[in-house]
Amino acid sequence: MRVFLVEDSPLLRGRVEAIVASIPGAESVGHAAGADEAIAAIPSSRADVVVLDLQLEQGSGFDVMRALRESAPRLRFYVLTNFAHEAYRRKAQELGARGFFDKSREVDLLREALAAESG
């Protein structure tokens, strides 16, 4: 499973990359700090899964999902955010997110979801 990370915090990006590296069959294939950068880079990365934050240096994770859900329908999105409000969760699900996780409490649940994806 090829994972692309959209996260503007280098510290958290490193943490999620370590999580991906700990999952058999999973590999990190790139990262971006902003929506435009992610939208440009994800297709060429041949990612299967995108883990993304909602608040980015430029744009939002919602922008990334909107831009790619039709052009890359096989991408599987997982949101990891500090803004784990129910309205954001619903919006992410409407845009096709398979999972929605709170950065402060649910990083382990993200790992479990990615491990299940990896098979």
Secondary structure as UniProt FT lines:
FT   STRAND          2..6
FT   HELIX           10..21
FT   TURN            24..25
FT   STRAND          27..32
FT   HELIX           35..45
FT   STRAND          49..52
FT   HELIX           61..68
FT   TURN            69..71
FT   TURN            73..74
FT   STRAND          76..81
FT   HELIX           86..94
FT   TURN            95..96
FT   STRAND          97..102
FT   TURN            103..105
FT   HELIX           107..118
//
